[in-house]
Amino acid sequence: MPQTKIVFFDIDGTLIDMQAKKITPKMLETLHRLQDRGIKICIATGRSPMVLPKIDGVAFDAYLTFNGSLCYDRKGVIFSNPIPHKDVVRFIQNAAALGRPVCVSTRDRLAANGTDTDLTDYFFIANEPVPVADDFDAVCAEDIYQLMLGCRPKDYPALLDGAPGAKIAAWWDRAVDIIPYSGGKGTGIGKILEYYGFDKAEAVAFGDGNNDIEMLQAVGSAVAMGNASDELKAVATEVCRPVTEDGVYWYCVENGLI
């Protein structure tokens, strides 16, 4: 088995239990011990850089945010892939036709043109309020890496109508992240592996949602959490214990990573 050189972690439902909303001592130990062994650790999330969890004493080597649309490390940007502006405009129009408010994400700002129950609950997962902004239209003129809104799977075709430069990355059945059509966690991981000069076989990834499918397909050891969706488990090479049982920790112990 090739030596592991980098590990990618989804956050919600993988690194942190969505109910407890905090990292466990065993998970914290895992991160420290991986770095102590010279293994790089990377966040791989749909979240924006502004709402990443603050983990005391842990500095990740790299960050894959907006489902892979913006990747960076301590030195600077590794990969930047905003959504085409015309597709942002069309998507917001499509959402309005469905009566749905939208939150857009620049690198440094989140701005929403309103909220509803689904969008409010979606932001609550990260312990954040929906950032309703008076200057929403002005923010939309900047580079937009991701849009978020509440909806149901039946709404997907109407939302994407006339926006070929965008696609849906969903891990919850009540809301979606909209990312560049050429984006995704798999794309971001490919850019980070290229940046460090690592092979796919030297990478491990942990995830739980359907937006992690491309991520697991981009690494050699693809681990689905015990609480993961059936679709993700189907593409994983292994399934570990659930996040509530410190699944990542036990996988790393049992496979000699820590």
Summary of the structure (lengths in Angstrom):
residues: 258
radius of gyration: 17.7
end to end distance: 15.6
largest distance: 54.0
contacts: 899
relative contact order: 0.18
helix: 36%
strand: 24%
